[in-house]
Amino acid sequence: MTFSMIYQSPPIGSLIFSFMYGINKELIKNNTKLEEMLYSALKEDNFKILEKSKVEFEPYGLTLVTILAESHAIIHTYPEYESLTFDLYSCRGPNDGRKTYNYFEERVNPLHAFLNIAEVPVDPNYIVNGNTLNKTRKANIINFFPQ
């Protein structure tokens, strides 16, 4: 499938990866609810959903892949551990996608979440010309424990 878009992405993308655990036992088994939560979070942040794909596991479990005009969002659940992984990449620029993450995380309401955010230079000319803040940019890692 090909989509026509006239868009020049910024030279830096945003990658958000989180591992959430201590999720309500009923919610982590409710694939439909988790799917709705992710799509609502993406729409709240004005992402354009192009394709949706999911695999549901027996007796419980979900891998949900969402192709966005701006890149992708993925969740994978581990109901036996009351946990899930969240992965969002956006080519809309640095720090993008945090609204989506916050919306989703607030609704999932895990006991703990480890959040990793990386600003990803996608244009090699941007790096060569010395435009990064630290010359060699590494992932910005933020770990937090919601109260």
MOKARA-V106307 format. One record per residue. N is the residue number from 1. RES is the residue in one small letter. PSI is psi in degrees with one decimal (* if undefined). OMEGA is omega in radians with two decimals (none if undefined). D_LAST is the distance of its C-alpha to the last C-alpha in Angstrom with 2 decimals. Layout:
n:N res:RES psi:PSI omega:OMEGA d_last:D_LAST
n:N res:RES psi:PSI omega:OMEGA d_last:D_LAST
//
This chain:
n:1 res:m psi:135.7 omega:-3.13 d_last:43.73
n:2 res:t psi:135.6 omega:3.09 d_last:44.14
n:3 res:f psi:133.3 omega:3.12 d_last:42.50
n:4 res:s psi:124.0 omega:3.13 d_last:44.21
n:5 res:m psi:133.3 omega:3.02 d_last:42.04
n:6 res:i psi:97.4 omega:-3.04 d_last:43.17
n:7 res:y psi:131.9 omega:3.05 d_last:40.16
n:8 res:q psi:108.8 omega:-3.11 d_last:39.81
n:9 res:s psi:153.4 omega:3.06 d_last:36.33
n:10 res:p psi:161.9 omega:-3.11 d_last:35.01
n:11 res:p psi:-6.3 omega:3.13 d_last:35.62
n:12 res:i psi:130.4 omega:3.05 d_last:31.91
n:13 res:g psi:174.1 omega:-3.11 d_last:29.70
n:14 res:s psi:126.6 omega:3.12 d_last:25.94
n:15 res:l psi:125.0 omega:3.10 d_last:24.40
n:16 res:i psi:125.7 omega:3.08 d_last:20.79
n:17 res:f psi:133.2 omega:-3.13 d_last:19.87
n:18 res:s psi:145.7 omega:2.99 d_last:16.63
n:19 res:f psi:119.9 omega:-3.11 d_last:16.06
n:20 res:m psi:134.9 omega:3.06 d_last:13.44
n:21 res:y psi:165.6 omega:-3.01 d_last:13.29
n:22 res:g psi:36.2 omega:-3.13 d_last:12.24
n:23 res:i psi:143.0 omega:3.11 d_last:13.56
n:24 res:n psi:132.8 omega:-3.04 d_last:15.13
n:25 res:k psi:-35.1 omega:3.14 d_last:18.61
n:26 res:e psi:-41.8 omega:-3.12 d_last:20.56
n:27 res:l psi:-44.3 omega:-3.07 d_last:19.00
n:28 res:i psi:-19.5 omega:3.10 d_last:19.49
n:29 res:k psi:-5.6 omega:-3.06 d_last:23.11
n:30 res:n psi:85.4 omega:-3.09 d_last:23.68
n:31 res:n psi:-40.7 omega:-3.12 d_last:25.24
n:32 res:t psi:-45.0 omega:-3.13 d_last:26.47
n:33 res:k psi:-43.6 omega:3.12 d_last:23.15
n:34 res:l psi:-39.9 omega:3.10 d_last:21.53
n:35 res:e psi:-47.0 omega:3.11 d_last:24.68
n:36 res:e psi:-39.7 omega:-3.14 d_last:24.55
n:37 res:m psi:-43.5 omega:-3.14 d_last:20.95
n:38 res:l psi:-47.2 omega:-3.12 d_last:22.02
n:39 res:y psi:-38.3 omega:3.09 d_last:25.23
n:40 res:s psi:-41.6 omega:3.13 d_last:23.68
n:41 res:a psi:-43.8 omega:3.14 d_last:21.27
n:42 res:l psi:-43.2 omega:3.13 d_last:24.35
n:43 res:k psi:-38.0 omega:3.12 d_last:26.47
n:44 res:e psi:-30.9 omega:-3.12 d_last:24.00
n:45 res:d psi:12.7 omega:3.07 d_last:24.34
n:46 res:n psi:32.5 omega:2.99 d_last:28.12
n:47 res:f psi:146.6 omega:3.12 d_last:28.63
n:48 res:k psi:114.2 omega:3.14 d_last:31.91
n:49 res:i psi:122.9 omega:3.13 d_last:31.80
n:50 res:l psi:-43.4 omega:-3.09 d_last:35.11
n:51 res:e psi:149.5 omega:3.09 d_last:34.83
n:52 res:k psi:137.2 omega:3.08 d_last:32.63
n:53 res:s psi:139.3 omega:3.13 d_last:32.99
n:54 res:k psi:153.1 omega:3.01 d_last:31.25
n:55 res:v psi:126.6 omega:3.09 d_last:31.90
n:56 res:e psi:137.0 omega:-3.07 d_last:30.75
n:57 res:f psi:151.0 omega:3.10 d_last:30.97
n:58 res:e psi:136.3 omega:0.03 d_last:32.21
n:59 res:p psi:-22.9 omega:-3.14 d_last:30.85
n:60 res:y psi:155.7 omega:3.05 d_last:27.54
n:61 res:g psi:154.4 omega:-3.06 d_last:26.25
n:62 res:l psi:135.2 omega:2.85 d_last:26.47
n:63 res:t psi:121.9 omega:-3.08 d_last:27.32
n:64 res:l psi:120.6 omega:3.14 d_last:27.36
n:65 res:v psi:126.9 omega:-3.13 d_last:29.08
n:66 res:t psi:119.4 omega:3.09 d_last:29.45
n:67 res:i psi:125.9 omega:-3.11 d_last:32.08
n:68 res:l psi:155.9 omega:3.00 d_last:31.56
n:69 res:a psi:-27.3 omega:-3.09 d_last:34.21
n:70 res:e psi:-4.1 omega:3.01 d_last:31.86
n:71 res:s psi:-108.9 omega:-3.05 d_last:31.26
n:72 res:h psi:160.3 omega:3.00 d_last:28.94
n:73 res:a psi:137.7 omega:-3.09 d_last:25.67
n:74 res:i psi:137.7 omega:2.90 d_last:25.06
n:75 res:i psi:147.6 omega:3.07 d_last:22.69
n:76 res:h psi:126.7 omega:-3.08 d_last:23.49
n:77 res:t psi:152.6 omega:3.02 d_last:21.99
n:78 res:y psi:77.8 omega:-3.07 d_last:22.10
n:79 res:p psi:-32.3 omega:-3.14 d_last:21.88
n:80 res:e psi:-19.3 omega:3.11 d_last:23.04
n:81 res:y psi:4.6 omega:-3.10 d_last:19.89
n:82 res:e psi:46.2 omega:-3.07 d_last:17.56
n:83 res:s psi:166.8 omega:3.05 d_last:16.99
n:84 res:l psi:160.2 omega:2.99 d_last:18.42
n:85 res:t psi:147.7 omega:-3.14 d_last:19.46
n:86 res:f psi:131.3 omega:-3.11 d_last:19.55
n:87 res:d psi:123.4 omega:3.11 d_last:22.33
n:88 res:l psi:126.1 omega:3.02 d_last:23.56
n:89 res:y psi:133.8 omega:3.12 d_last:26.46
n:90 res:s psi:137.2 omega:3.06 d_last:27.89
n:91 res:c psi:19.4 omega:3.12 d_last:31.17
n:92 res:r psi:-2.3 omega:3.07 d_last:30.52
n:93 res:g psi:174.6 omega:-3.12 d_last:29.65
n:94 res:p psi:147.0 omega:3.07 d_last:27.05
n:95 res:n psi:10.2 omega:-3.12 d_last:23.42
n:96 res:d psi:152.1 omega:3.09 d_last:24.29
n:97 res:g psi:-6.7 omega:-3.12 d_last:22.19
n:98 res:r psi:-33.4 omega:3.10 d_last:18.81
n:99 res:k psi:-41.8 omega:3.10 d_last:19.08
n:100 res:t psi:-49.5 omega:-3.12 d_last:19.78
n:101 res:y psi:-49.3 omega:-3.10 d_last:16.89
n:102 res:n psi:-43.2 omega:3.13 d_last:14.33
n:103 res:y psi:-47.9 omega:-3.12 d_last:16.14
n:104 res:f psi:-48.4 omega:-3.09 d_last:16.20
n:105 res:e psi:-39.4 omega:3.12 d_last:12.64
n:106 res:e psi:-37.3 omega:-3.11 d_last:11.45
n:107 res:r psi:-34.8 omega:3.08 d_last:14.09
n:108 res:v psi:-35.6 omega:3.07 d_last:13.64
n:109 res:n psi:57.0 omega:3.13 d_last:9.95
n:110 res:p psi:158.0 omega:3.06 d_last:9.73
n:111 res:l psi:-40.1 omega:3.10 d_last:7.73
n:112 res:h psi:149.6 omega:3.05 d_last:8.41
n:113 res:a psi:135.7 omega:3.03 d_last:10.49
n:114 res:f psi:121.0 omega:-3.05 d_last:13.11
n:115 res:l psi:128.8 omega:3.08 d_last:14.70
n:116 res:n psi:126.7 omega:-3.14 d_last:18.28
n:117 res:i psi:129.1 omega:3.12 d_last:20.30
n:118 res:a psi:134.1 omega:2.96 d_last:24.02
n:119 res:e psi:122.0 omega:-2.98 d_last:26.64
n:120 res:v psi:111.0 omega:3.06 d_last:29.73
n:121 res:p psi:120.4 omega:-3.11 d_last:33.19
n:122 res:v psi:-12.1 omega:3.12 d_last:35.40
n:123 res:d psi:110.1 omega:-3.12 d_last:38.55
n:124 res:p psi:-28.1 omega:3.09 d_last:40.31
n:125 res:n psi:-30.4 omega:3.12 d_last:42.30
n:126 res:y psi:-40.4 omega:3.14 d_last:39.17
n:127 res:i psi:-46.4 omega:-3.10 d_last:38.51
n:128 res:v psi:-36.5 omega:-3.11 d_last:42.22
n:129 res:n psi:7.6 omega:3.07 d_last:42.63
n:130 res:g psi:25.5 omega:-3.07 d_last:39.97
n:131 res:n psi:-5.5 omega:3.12 d_last:37.66
n:132 res:t psi:157.7 omega:-3.11 d_last:34.39
n:133 res:l psi:-36.9 omega:-3.05 d_last:32.40
n:134 res:n psi:19.4 omega:-3.06 d_last:32.68
n:135 res:k psi:-59.8 omega:2.99 d_last:35.85
n:136 res:t psi:111.4 omega:-3.05 d_last:34.18
n:137 res:r psi:129.8 omega:3.09 d_last:30.79
n:138 res:k psi:165.7 omega:-3.13 d_last:28.20
n:139 res:a psi:136.0 omega:2.99 d_last:24.89
n:140 res:n psi:120.6 omega:-3.08 d_last:22.10
n:141 res:i psi:128.5 omega:3.11 d_last:19.20
n:142 res:i psi:122.8 omega:3.04 d_last:15.61
n:143 res:n psi:134.6 omega:3.13 d_last:13.07
n:144 res:f psi:158.5 omega:3.09 d_last:9.36
n:145 res:f psi:105.8 omega:3.13 d_last:6.32
n:146 res:p psi:144.7 omega:-3.14 d_last:3.76
n:147 res:q psi:* omega:none d_last:0.00
//
